[in-house]
Amino acid sequence: MLPSLWTGFTFIVASSTAALIYGAITAFGFLYVLLGVPIIAATYATYRVFFERVNEKTREADTLSRLHLSTVEALATAIDAKDQTTHCHVRRVQIYAAGMGKVFGLSASEIEALRAGALLHDVGKLAVPDHILNKPGRLTTAEFERMKVHTVVGAQILERVNFPYPVVPIVRHHHEQWNGLGYPDGLKGEEIPITARIISVVDCFDSVREDRPYRRGMTREEAIALLLRGAETHFDPKVVQLFLKNLSRFEEEIAELGLEDGLTDEECDSSLTIEADIHQTKERPSSVLAYDQIKDAHREVYALYEIARTFSSSLDIEDTVSIVVNKAGHVVPFDTCVVYLFDELKAYATAAHVAGKNAEVLRDRCIAPGEGVTGFALANRRAINRIDPKLDFDGVALDPECEYRSMASLPLMKDERLLGALSVYSMELVEYTDDHMRLLETVTRLASDALFNAMHHAEAESNALTDPLTGLPNARCMYLRFEQEAARARRSNRPFQVIMLDLDEFKQVNDTFGHRIGDKMLREIARILQAQLREYDFLARYAGDEFVAIVQDLVGDQVEELRERIEMAVSKFSLRVRAEHSARVGISAGSATYGIDGETLDQLLIAADQAMYSAKSAHKTERRARLEAKVNSVLDLDTDKLTSTAIN
């Protein structure tokens, strides 16, 4: 305004001066006029200095205005990166909002407020924790209350900026609802500023169409239907009506600027670079790089939070290694990923889970420490990368079309215990970078804790179901196995047998040689019994010197043949105690059939126990008969010869 007034004033002064000079020349002559030249020159110099100062002030005002806008955009960028949105979202909302301001005939000041409000309406989300902001699924009541503070906090932040246009009401009230059920002040209908009503509609329409970590983006038609359903409840119906009426025109403007919905961050950044007229350099602008870094940082935090949350929910080893592979793919790219589990007794690691290319070839592969790249990571217990992947596949017939360019292998450790290794292979990456390795180290650290817990749980579960002396399943495990066999029998209508086995004369072994030899005898008998059964048969130590077998598909004489074979194998065994002494036991067996002798384990155990005691009684009778026969054979001497000899 000031330069325009000064220019008009200059024209008036210049014309007046020209008229005076002409009058002076006419009245006094040219010589007299020359005496006034210094005055005119001084006047011109003063005018020039003043005009330059005015231009300088104008340039400063323009610079401050651009700096102000850049600051606003930079702040909006930080907010969007925290909320996992894209550059394009806020720019589209800006176009929608400014266009709607013109449709409603708002003042230039209000339209500028809409432009700034489109960028800054969520500035208060800087006060909302990331785990709430990007939470998958529905927020709890407490979390939603925390989310609601972003409107008040945002208004408080921007009150300090002293905008020359009304931005603060937009930020404070863009979550008010037409029916008065919104927040923070519960304004209703036209009590809500028109600018806030506009932002509420256009921001909702665009944000629901973007994919977020916690939901799928809607289609254009779904978003329109959402606005129509919300008219007269959430949204001003007139704003919804006019927005949808002008939507095609707004979308044409967005398309011309290259800000369409569905663009990747890189494509959107490219559009903004061109729009800002900074395409003369091939390097991405620093604002875009900063945006990427902020967004990547928040994406990383969210991904690691999800990984930790998922790991904590599993105590199964197979599930845990599957999660390790799945979650590793969320933080680093790979074409093949393998989790190896290390067996301390066998001293080698086995591929427990493989994902990606060559999965069939690598499944169940065994690697010893020091063998290949993964073996080197196991042996040295440190991460390895920037090495030729071919070194890890010596003697492995990989798919010839799969040529890996890079790999990384990291040990899975819990304190000083080696649990296994995680190896990833890529056909695209030249190498796994330091950032990749940092993320993988975080994943393996979380995975190691989860694996250790799963292994500890498996060991505890195994101990709860295993007899510590013989290593056989215990009575608790026997009841679980019986339920499985009973369910199978009911489905297939095929019976199975429960065989009770009890050692004969075991008490004499304990009494004669002590309990240490008795324990050793029990372990050896368990081994003998296991050898007489098939792989899919079940054998448990029931109590003391009693064992129970659950066997399938034996009919008729087959059960009796198995019983005789077991008794024969045990009777032939002798445990050498000292050079001149050996310990021996016998065994008695009795069987019961499911569906015939009972349908519960207790019923079958009683029936089998009765049959076993019948066999034990028969064995005692046989042993007594053999003993009597042996004694009689010793006492049956030739008395005639003895008498004759004595007489002679």
C-alpha positions as CSV (number, residue, x, y, z in Angstrom):
1,M,0.0,0.0,0.0
2,L,2.8,2.4,0.9
3,P,4.7,2.1,-2.4
4,S,1.5,2.7,-4.4
5,L,0.8,6.0,-2.5
6,W,4.4,7.1,-2.8
7,T,4.3,6.4,-6.6
8,G,1.1,8.5,-7.1
9,F,2.6,11.3,-5.0
10,T,5.8,11.2,-7.1
11,F,3.8,11.6,-10.3
12,I,2.0,14.6,-8.9
13,V,5.2,16.2,-7.7
14,A,7.0,15.5,-11.0
15,S,4.3,17.1,-13.1
16,S,4.0,20.1,-10.8
17,T,7.8,20.5,-10.9
18,A,7.8,20.3,-14.7
19,A,5.1,23.0,-14.8
20,L,7.0,25.3,-12.5
21,I,10.2,24.9,-14.6
22,Y,8.3,25.7,-17.7
23,G,6.8,28.8,-16.1
24,A,10.1,29.9,-14.7
25,I,11.8,29.6,-18.1
26,T,9.0,31.7,-19.7
27,A,9.0,34.4,-17.0
28,F,12.6,34.7,-16.0
29,G,14.7,33.0,-18.7
30,F,16.8,29.9,-18.9
31,L,19.7,31.2,-16.8
32,Y,17.6,31.7,-13.8
33,V,16.3,28.2,-14.0
34,L,19.9,26.8,-13.9
35,L,20.2,28.2,-10.4
36,G,17.5,25.8,-9.2
37,V,19.1,22.7,-10.6
38,P,21.0,21.9,-7.3
39,I,17.7,22.0,-5.4
40,I,16.1,19.7,-7.9
41,A,19.1,17.3,-7.7
42,A,18.9,17.2,-4.0
43,T,15.2,16.5,-4.1
44,Y,15.7,13.7,-6.6
45,A,18.5,12.2,-4.4
46,T,16.3,12.3,-1.4
47,Y,13.5,10.6,-3.3
48,R,15.7,7.9,-4.6
49,V,17.1,7.0,-1.2
50,F,13.7,6.9,0.3
51,F,12.3,4.8,-2.5
52,E,15.2,2.3,-2.2
53,R,14.5,2.0,1.5
54,V,10.8,1.3,0.8
55,N,11.8,-1.4,-1.7
56,E,14.2,-3.0,0.8
57,K,11.4,-3.0,3.4
58,T,9.1,-4.6,0.9
59,R,11.7,-7.3,0.1
60,E,12.2,-8.0,3.8
61,A,8.4,-8.3,4.3
62,D,8.3,-10.8,1.4
63,T,11.2,-12.7,2.8
64,L,9.6,-12.9,6.3
65,S,6.4,-14.0,4.7
66,R,8.1,-16.8,2.9
67,L,10.1,-17.8,6.0
68,H,6.9,-17.8,8.0
69,L,5.2,-20.1,5.4
70,S,8.3,-22.3,5.3
71,T,8.3,-22.6,9.1
72,V,4.6,-23.6,9.0
73,E,5.3,-26.2,6.4
74,A,8.3,-27.6,8.2
75,L,6.3,-27.9,11.4
76,A,3.5,-29.6,9.4
77,T,6.0,-32.0,7.9
78,A,7.2,-33.1,11.4
79,I,3.6,-33.7,12.5
80,D,2.7,-35.7,9.4
81,A,5.9,-37.8,9.7
82,K,5.0,-38.6,13.3
83,D,1.5,-39.6,12.2
84,Q,2.8,-41.8,9.4
85,T,1.0,-39.7,6.7
86,T,2.5,-38.4,3.4
87,H,3.4,-34.9,2.1
88,C,0.6,-35.2,-0.4
89,H,-2.1,-35.6,2.2
90,V,-1.7,-32.1,3.7
91,R,-1.2,-30.5,0.3
92,R,-4.4,-32.0,-1.0
93,V,-6.3,-30.9,2.2
94,Q,-4.8,-27.4,1.6
95,I,-6.3,-27.4,-2.0
96,Y,-9.6,-28.7,-0.8
97,A,-9.8,-26.2,2.0
98,A,-8.8,-23.1,0.0
99,G,-11.2,-24.1,-2.8
100,M,-14.0,-24.5,-0.3
101,G,-13.2,-21.1,1.2
102,K,-13.7,-19.6,-2.3
103,V,-16.9,-21.5,-2.8
104,F,-18.3,-20.1,0.5
105,G,-17.1,-16.6,-0.5
106,L,-14.8,-16.2,2.6
107,S,-12.5,-13.3,3.0
108,A,-8.9,-13.4,1.9
109,S,-7.8,-13.6,5.6
110,E,-10.0,-16.6,6.2
111,I,-8.8,-18.4,3.1
112,E,-5.2,-17.9,4.3
113,A,-6.3,-19.2,7.6
114,L,-7.6,-22.3,5.8
115,R,-4.3,-22.8,4.0
116,A,-2.3,-22.6,7.3
117,G,-5.0,-24.6,9.2
118,A,-4.7,-27.4,6.6
119,L,-1.1,-27.8,7.5
120,L,-1.3,-27.2,11.2
121,H,-4.6,-28.5,12.5
122,D,-2.9,-31.6,14.0
123,V,0.1,-29.8,15.5
124,G,-1.1,-30.8,18.9
125,K,-0.3,-34.5,18.1
126,L,3.2,-33.7,19.0
127,A,1.9,-34.2,22.6
128,V,0.4,-37.6,21.8
129,P,2.7,-40.7,22.4
130,D,3.5,-42.7,19.3
131,H,2.1,-45.9,20.7
132,I,-1.3,-44.3,20.9
133,L,-1.0,-42.3,17.6
134,N,-0.2,-45.3,15.5
135,K,-1.9,-48.0,17.6
136,P,-3.4,-50.9,15.6
137,G,-7.0,-51.4,16.5
138,R,-9.4,-49.4,18.6
139,L,-8.2,-47.0,21.3
140,T,-9.1,-47.6,24.9
141,T,-11.2,-44.9,26.7
142,A,-8.0,-43.6,28.4
143,E,-6.0,-43.6,25.2
144,F,-8.8,-41.7,23.4
145,E,-8.9,-39.1,26.2
146,R,-5.2,-38.6,25.7
147,M,-5.6,-38.3,21.9
148,K,-8.3,-35.6,22.4
149,V,-5.8,-33.2,24.0
150,H,-4.2,-32.5,20.7
151,T,-6.8,-29.9,19.8
152,V,-6.2,-27.8,22.9
153,V,-2.5,-28.3,22.9
154,G,-2.3,-27.3,19.2
155,A,-4.3,-24.1,19.9
156,Q,-2.1,-23.2,22.8
157,I,1.0,-23.7,20.7
158,L,-0.3,-21.5,17.8
159,E,-1.6,-18.7,20.1
160,R,2.1,-17.8,20.7
161,V,2.7,-17.4,16.9
162,N,0.3,-14.5,16.6
163,F,-0.9,-15.3,13.1
164,P,-2.4,-12.3,11.1
165,Y,-5.3,-14.6,10.2
166,P,-7.6,-16.8,12.4
167,V,-5.8,-20.1,12.5
168,V,-6.3,-20.9,16.2
169,P,-10.1,-21.5,16.0
170,I,-9.5,-24.0,13.2
171,V,-7.0,-26.0,15.2
172,R,-9.1,-25.9,18.4
173,H,-12.4,-26.8,16.9
174,H,-11.8,-29.1,13.9
175,H,-13.0,-32.1,15.9
176,E,-16.3,-30.4,17.0
177,Q,-19.4,-32.1,15.6
178,W,-22.5,-30.7,14.0
179,N,-24.7,-32.5,16.7
180,G,-22.6,-31.1,19.6
181,L,-21.0,-34.4,20.6
182,G,-17.5,-33.4,19.5
183,Y,-14.5,-32.0,21.4
184,P,-13.0,-30.1,23.1
185,D,-15.9,-27.6,23.8
186,G,-18.9,-29.4,22.6
187,L,-19.9,-26.7,20.1
188,K,-23.0,-27.3,18.0
189,G,-24.1,-26.4,14.5
190,E,-23.1,-22.9,13.4
191,E,-21.4,-22.2,16.8
192,I,-18.5,-24.0,15.2
193,P,-16.4,-21.6,13.0
194,I,-17.0,-22.2,9.3
195,T,-13.3,-22.7,8.7
196,A,-13.2,-25.5,11.3
197,R,-16.3,-27.1,9.7
198,I,-14.6,-27.0,6.3
199,I,-11.3,-28.5,7.6
200,S,-13.3,-31.3,9.4
201,V,-14.9,-32.4,6.2
202,V,-12.0,-32.2,3.8
203,D,-9.4,-33.7,6.2
204,C,-11.7,-36.6,7.0
205,F,-12.3,-37.3,3.3
206,D,-8.6,-37.4,2.4
207,S,-7.2,-39.1,5.5
208,V,-9.5,-42.1,5.4
209,R,-8.3,-42.8,1.8
210,E,-4.7,-43.2,2.9
211,D,-3.3,-46.5,4.1
212,R,-2.1,-46.3,7.7
213,P,-0.1,-49.0,9.7
214,Y,-3.4,-49.8,11.6
215,R,-6.0,-49.9,8.7
216,R,-6.6,-50.1,5.0
217,G,-7.4,-46.9,3.1
218,M,-10.9,-46.4,1.7
219,T,-11.8,-46.0,-1.9
220,R,-13.1,-42.7,-3.3
221,E,-16.7,-44.1,-3.2
222,E,-16.3,-45.4,0.4
223,A,-15.0,-42.0,1.5
224,I,-17.9,-40.2,-0.1
225,A,-20.4,-42.6,1.5
226,L,-18.7,-41.9,4.9
227,L,-19.3,-38.1,4.5
228,L,-22.9,-38.6,3.5
229,R,-23.5,-40.8,6.5
230,G,-21.9,-38.2,8.8
231,A,-23.8,-35.2,7.4
232,E,-26.1,-33.6,10.0
233,T,-24.4,-35.6,12.8
234,H,-20.6,-35.2,12.5
235,F,-20.4,-32.7,9.6
236,D,-22.1,-29.5,8.5
237,P,-24.5,-30.9,5.7
238,K,-24.0,-27.8,3.6
239,V,-20.2,-28.1,3.7
240,V,-20.5,-31.8,2.7
241,Q,-23.0,-31.0,-0.1
242,L,-20.8,-28.2,-1.7
243,F,-17.6,-30.2,-1.2
244,L,-19.0,-33.2,-3.1
245,K,-20.4,-30.9,-5.8
246,N,-17.0,-29.3,-6.4
247,L,-14.9,-32.5,-5.8
248,S,-14.2,-33.2,-9.4
249,R,-12.9,-29.7,-10.0
250,F,-10.6,-30.0,-6.9
251,E,-9.3,-33.4,-8.1
252,E,-8.4,-31.9,-11.5
253,E,-6.3,-29.3,-9.7
254,I,-4.7,-32.0,-7.6
255,A,-3.9,-34.1,-10.7
256,E,-2.3,-31.1,-12.4
257,L,0.0,-30.7,-9.5
258,G,0.8,-34.4,-9.4
259,L,-0.6,-34.9,-5.8
260,E,-3.0,-37.8,-6.5
261,D,-4.0,-40.2,-3.8
262,G,-2.0,-43.4,-3.8
263,L,1.4,-41.9,-4.7
264,T,4.4,-43.3,-2.8
265,D,6.4,-40.9,-0.6
266,E,9.1,-40.7,-3.3
267,E,6.6,-39.8,-6.0
268,C,4.9,-37.3,-3.8
269,D,8.2,-35.7,-2.8
270,S,9.1,-35.5,-6.5
271,S,5.8,-33.6,-7.2
272,L,6.4,-31.2,-4.4
273,T,10.0,-30.6,-5.6
274,I,8.7,-29.7,-9.1
275,E,5.9,-27.5,-7.6
276,A,8.4,-25.6,-5.5
277,D,10.6,-25.0,-8.6
278,I,13.6,-26.7,-7.1
279,H,14.1,-29.2,-9.9
280,Q,17.3,-27.6,-11.1
281,T,19.3,-29.9,-8.8
282,K,19.1,-33.7,-8.8
283,E,19.5,-33.9,-5.0
284,R,16.4,-34.2,-2.9
285,P,15.7,-31.0,-0.9
286,S,16.8,-31.0,2.7
287,S,13.2,-30.7,3.9
288,V,12.3,-33.9,2.1
289,L,15.3,-35.7,3.5
290,A,14.4,-34.5,7.0
291,Y,10.8,-35.7,6.4
292,D,12.1,-39.1,5.4
293,Q,14.3,-39.4,8.4
294,I,11.6,-38.4,10.8
295,K,9.1,-40.7,9.2
296,D,11.6,-43.6,9.0
297,A,12.4,-43.1,12.7
298,H,8.8,-43.3,13.7
299,R,8.1,-46.3,11.4
300,E,11.1,-48.0,13.0
301,V,9.9,-47.4,16.5
302,Y,6.4,-48.6,15.6
303,A,7.8,-51.7,13.8
304,L,10.0,-52.6,16.8
305,Y,7.1,-52.0,19.2
306,E,5.0,-54.4,17.2
307,I,7.8,-57.0,17.1
308,A,8.3,-56.8,20.9
309,R,4.5,-57.0,21.5
310,T,4.2,-60.0,19.2
311,F,7.2,-61.9,20.6
312,S,5.8,-61.5,24.1
313,S,2.6,-63.3,23.2
314,S,4.2,-66.6,22.1
315,L,5.9,-69.4,24.2
316,D,6.0,-71.9,21.4
317,I,9.4,-72.4,19.7
318,E,8.0,-73.0,16.2
319,D,5.7,-70.0,16.5
320,T,8.6,-67.8,17.8
321,V,11.0,-68.7,14.9
322,S,8.2,-68.1,12.4
323,I,7.6,-64.6,14.0
324,V,11.3,-63.9,13.9
325,V,11.4,-64.4,10.1
326,N,8.1,-62.5,9.5
327,K,9.1,-59.5,11.6
328,A,12.7,-59.3,10.2
329,G,11.0,-58.7,6.8
330,H,9.3,-55.6,8.3
331,V,12.6,-53.8,9.0
332,V,15.0,-55.1,6.3
333,P,14.5,-56.4,2.7
334,F,15.4,-60.0,1.9
335,D,14.8,-62.7,-0.7
336,T,15.6,-65.6,1.7
337,C,15.6,-65.7,5.5
338,V,16.7,-68.6,7.7
339,V,16.5,-69.1,11.5
340,Y,18.9,-71.7,12.8
341,L,18.6,-73.3,16.2
342,F,21.7,-74.6,18.0
343,D,21.7,-77.9,19.8
344,E,24.4,-78.0,22.5
345,L,24.4,-81.8,22.7
346,K,24.8,-82.3,19.0
347,A,27.0,-79.3,18.6
348,Y,25.4,-78.1,15.4
349,A,22.6,-75.8,14.3
350,T,19.5,-76.8,12.3
351,A,17.4,-74.6,10.0
352,A,14.2,-74.4,12.0
353,H,12.3,-72.0,9.7
354,V,13.0,-70.8,6.1
355,A,11.1,-68.1,4.2
356,G,11.5,-67.0,0.6
357,K,13.5,-68.5,-2.3
358,N,15.2,-71.9,-1.9
359,A,13.1,-72.7,1.1
360,E,12.7,-76.3,0.3
361,V,16.4,-76.8,-0.3
362,L,17.4,-75.0,2.9
363,R,14.8,-76.5,5.2
364,D,16.3,-78.8,7.9
365,R,19.8,-77.9,6.8
366,C,22.5,-78.5,9.4
367,I,25.5,-76.2,10.0
368,A,28.4,-76.7,12.4
369,P,30.1,-73.7,14.0
370,G,32.8,-72.4,11.6
371,E,31.0,-73.9,8.5
372,G,30.3,-71.1,6.0
373,V,29.3,-67.6,6.9
374,T,26.5,-68.6,9.3
375,G,28.8,-71.1,10.9
376,F,31.4,-68.3,11.3
377,A,28.7,-66.1,13.0
378,L,27.9,-69.1,15.3
379,A,31.5,-69.8,16.2
380,N,32.6,-66.2,16.8
381,R,29.2,-65.1,18.2
382,R,29.2,-61.9,16.2
383,A,27.3,-60.4,13.3
384,I,28.7,-60.8,9.8
385,N,27.9,-58.9,6.6
386,R,29.6,-57.5,3.5
387,I,30.7,-60.9,2.5
388,D,30.0,-63.1,-0.6
389,P,26.8,-65.2,0.1
390,K,28.2,-68.1,-2.0
391,L,30.5,-68.9,0.9
392,D,27.4,-69.9,2.9
393,F,26.2,-72.5,0.4
394,D,29.1,-74.8,-0.3
395,G,27.6,-78.1,-1.6
396,V,24.0,-76.8,-1.6
397,A,22.1,-77.0,-4.9
398,L,20.4,-73.6,-5.1
399,D,18.0,-72.5,-7.8
400,P,20.3,-71.4,-10.6
401,E,18.0,-68.3,-11.2
402,C,18.6,-67.1,-7.7
403,E,21.9,-65.4,-7.4
404,Y,22.3,-63.7,-4.1
405,R,24.3,-60.4,-4.1
406,S,24.5,-59.8,-0.3
407,M,23.9,-61.5,3.0
408,A,24.0,-60.9,6.7
409,S,24.2,-63.4,9.6
410,L,23.7,-62.6,13.2
411,P,23.9,-65.0,16.2
412,L,21.0,-65.4,18.6
413,M,22.4,-65.1,22.1
414,K,20.9,-64.9,25.6
415,D,23.6,-63.8,28.0
416,E,26.4,-66.3,27.2
417,R,24.2,-69.0,25.8
418,L,24.2,-69.6,22.0
419,L,20.6,-70.2,20.8
420,G,21.2,-70.1,17.0
421,A,21.5,-67.6,14.2
422,L,19.5,-65.5,11.8
423,S,20.7,-65.2,8.2
424,V,19.2,-63.0,5.5
425,Y,20.1,-63.1,1.8
426,S,19.2,-60.5,-0.9
427,M,19.4,-60.6,-4.7
428,E,18.9,-56.8,-5.0
429,L,20.9,-55.2,-2.3
430,V,24.6,-54.6,-3.0
431,E,25.2,-54.9,0.7
432,Y,23.3,-54.8,4.0
433,T,24.1,-51.3,5.4
434,D,25.0,-50.3,8.9
435,D,21.3,-49.2,9.4
436,H,20.1,-52.6,8.3
437,M,22.5,-54.3,10.7
438,R,21.4,-52.0,13.5
439,L,17.8,-53.0,13.0
440,L,18.6,-56.6,12.6
441,E,20.6,-56.6,15.8
442,T,17.6,-55.1,17.6
443,V,15.3,-57.8,16.1
444,T,17.7,-60.6,17.1
445,R,18.1,-59.2,20.6
446,L,14.3,-59.3,21.0
447,A,14.1,-62.6,19.2
448,S,16.8,-64.1,21.5
449,D,14.8,-63.2,24.6
450,A,11.6,-64.7,23.1
451,L,13.4,-67.9,22.0
452,F,15.1,-68.3,25.4
453,N,11.7,-68.0,27.1
454,A,10.1,-70.4,24.6
455,M,13.0,-72.9,25.1
456,H,12.8,-72.5,28.9
457,H,9.0,-73.1,28.7
458,A,9.5,-76.2,26.5
459,E,12.0,-77.6,29.0
460,A,9.7,-76.9,31.9
461,E,6.8,-78.5,30.1
462,S,8.9,-81.4,29.1
463,N,10.1,-81.8,32.7
464,A,6.5,-81.7,33.9
465,L,5.7,-84.6,31.5
466,T,8.9,-86.6,31.8
467,D,10.2,-89.1,34.4
468,P,13.6,-87.7,35.5
469,L,15.1,-91.1,36.3
470,T,14.3,-93.0,33.0
471,G,13.6,-90.2,30.6
472,L,10.3,-91.8,29.8
473,P,6.9,-89.9,29.9
474,N,5.4,-89.8,33.3
475,A,1.9,-90.6,34.6
476,R,0.7,-87.1,33.8
477,C,1.8,-87.4,30.2
478,M,0.2,-90.9,30.0
479,Y,-3.2,-89.5,30.8
480,L,-2.8,-86.9,28.1
481,R,-1.7,-89.5,25.6
482,F,-4.7,-91.7,26.5
483,E,-7.1,-88.9,25.7
484,Q,-5.6,-88.6,22.3
485,E,-5.7,-92.3,21.6
486,A,-9.3,-92.5,22.9
487,A,-10.4,-89.7,20.5
488,R,-8.7,-91.5,17.6
489,A,-10.3,-94.8,18.5
490,R,-13.8,-93.1,18.6
491,R,-13.2,-91.6,15.2
492,S,-11.8,-94.7,13.5
493,N,-13.6,-97.3,15.6
494,R,-10.3,-99.2,16.0
495,P,-9.4,-100.3,19.6
496,F,-6.1,-100.0,21.3
497,Q,-4.5,-101.8,24.3
498,V,-3.2,-100.6,27.6
499,I,-0.4,-103.0,28.9
500,M,0.6,-102.9,32.6
501,L,4.2,-104.0,33.2
502,D,5.6,-104.7,36.7
503,L,9.1,-105.9,37.6
504,D,9.5,-109.2,39.5
505,E,12.0,-109.5,42.3
506,F,13.1,-105.8,41.9
507,K,12.9,-105.3,45.7
508,Q,15.7,-107.9,46.1
509,V,17.9,-105.9,43.8
510,N,17.5,-102.8,46.0
511,D,17.9,-104.7,49.2
512,T,21.0,-106.6,47.9
513,F,22.9,-104.0,45.9
514,G,21.4,-100.7,47.0
515,H,19.2,-98.1,45.4
516,R,21.9,-96.7,43.0
517,I,22.0,-100.1,41.3
518,G,18.2,-100.3,41.5
519,D,17.9,-97.0,39.6
520,K,20.4,-98.2,37.0
521,M,18.3,-101.4,36.6
522,L,15.2,-99.3,36.0
523,R,16.9,-97.2,33.3
524,E,18.1,-100.4,31.5
525,I,14.7,-102.0,31.7
526,A,13.2,-98.9,30.3
527,R,15.6,-99.1,27.4
528,I,14.8,-102.8,26.8
529,L,11.0,-102.2,26.9
530,Q,11.3,-99.3,24.4
531,A,13.2,-101.5,22.0
532,Q,10.4,-104.1,22.0
533,L,7.8,-101.5,21.0
534,R,7.2,-99.7,17.7
535,E,8.1,-96.0,17.2
536,Y,4.5,-94.9,17.4
537,D,3.7,-96.9,20.5
538,F,3.8,-95.2,23.9
539,L,5.6,-96.2,27.0
540,A,5.5,-94.4,30.4
541,R,6.9,-95.0,33.8
542,Y,3.8,-95.3,36.0
543,A,5.1,-95.6,39.5
544,G,8.0,-97.3,41.3
545,D,8.9,-100.4,39.2
546,E,5.7,-100.3,37.1
547,F,5.5,-99.2,33.5
548,V,2.5,-98.7,31.2
549,A,2.4,-99.1,27.4
550,I,-0.3,-97.9,25.1
551,V,-0.2,-99.8,21.8
552,Q,-2.3,-99.6,18.6
553,D,-3.7,-102.1,16.1
554,L,-2.9,-105.4,18.0
555,V,-5.4,-108.1,17.6
556,G,-5.8,-111.6,18.9
557,D,-2.6,-113.4,19.6
558,Q,-0.5,-110.4,18.8
559,V,-0.9,-108.9,22.3
560,E,0.1,-112.2,23.8
561,E,3.1,-112.4,21.5
562,L,4.2,-108.9,22.5
563,R,3.9,-109.8,26.2
564,E,6.0,-113.0,25.8
565,R,8.6,-111.1,23.8
566,I,8.9,-108.5,26.5
567,E,9.2,-111.1,29.3
568,M,11.8,-113.0,27.3
569,A,13.9,-109.8,26.7
570,V,13.9,-108.8,30.3
571,S,14.6,-112.3,31.6
572,K,17.7,-112.5,29.4
573,F,19.2,-109.3,30.8
574,S,21.6,-109.2,33.7
575,L,23.2,-106.1,35.1
576,R,26.8,-106.7,36.1
577,V,27.4,-105.2,39.5
578,R,30.8,-106.6,40.4
579,A,33.1,-109.1,38.8
580,E,31.4,-112.0,40.6
581,H,27.9,-110.6,40.9
582,S,25.0,-109.7,38.6
583,A,21.6,-108.4,39.2
584,R,18.6,-109.9,37.4
585,V,14.8,-109.2,37.4
586,G,11.8,-110.6,35.7
587,I,8.7,-108.8,34.5
588,S,4.9,-109.5,34.5
589,A,2.5,-108.0,31.9
590,G,-1.2,-107.7,31.7
591,S,-3.3,-106.0,29.0
592,A,-6.8,-104.4,28.7
593,T,-8.5,-103.3,25.5
594,Y,-10.3,-100.0,25.0
595,G,-14.0,-100.4,24.5
596,I,-14.0,-103.9,25.8
597,D,-12.5,-103.7,29.3
598,G,-13.3,-100.1,29.8
599,E,-13.4,-96.6,28.3
600,T,-11.4,-94.6,30.8
601,L,-7.8,-95.0,31.6
602,D,-8.5,-95.8,35.2
603,Q,-10.9,-98.6,34.2
604,L,-8.3,-100.0,31.8
605,L,-5.5,-99.8,34.3
606,I,-7.5,-101.8,36.9
607,A,-8.3,-104.4,34.3
608,A,-4.7,-104.6,33.0
609,D,-3.4,-104.6,36.6
610,Q,-5.6,-107.6,37.5
611,A,-4.3,-109.5,34.4
612,M,-0.8,-108.5,35.3
613,Y,-1.1,-109.9,38.9
614,S,-2.5,-113.1,37.4
615,A,0.6,-113.4,35.3
616,K,2.8,-112.5,38.3
617,S,1.1,-115.2,40.4
618,A,1.7,-117.7,37.6
619,H,5.4,-116.6,37.4
620,K,5.8,-117.1,41.2
621,T,4.3,-120.6,40.8
622,E,6.6,-121.4,38.0
623,R,9.7,-120.1,39.9
624,R,8.6,-122.1,43.0
625,A,8.2,-125.2,40.9
626,R,11.7,-124.7,39.3
627,L,13.2,-124.1,42.7
628,E,11.7,-127.2,44.1
629,A,12.8,-129.2,41.1
630,K,16.3,-127.8,41.5
631,V,16.4,-128.7,45.2
632,N,15.1,-132.2,44.5
633,S,17.7,-132.7,41.9
634,V,20.4,-131.9,44.4
635,L,18.9,-134.1,47.1
636,D,18.1,-137.0,44.7
637,L,21.4,-138.9,45.4
638,D,22.3,-142.6,44.8
639,T,21.9,-143.9,48.4
640,D,22.9,-147.4,47.4
641,K,26.3,-146.3,46.3
642,L,26.8,-144.2,49.3
643,T,25.9,-147.1,51.7
644,S,28.1,-149.5,49.9
645,T,31.0,-147.2,50.0
646,A,30.5,-146.5,53.6
647,I,30.4,-150.2,54.5
648,N,33.4,-150.9,52.4
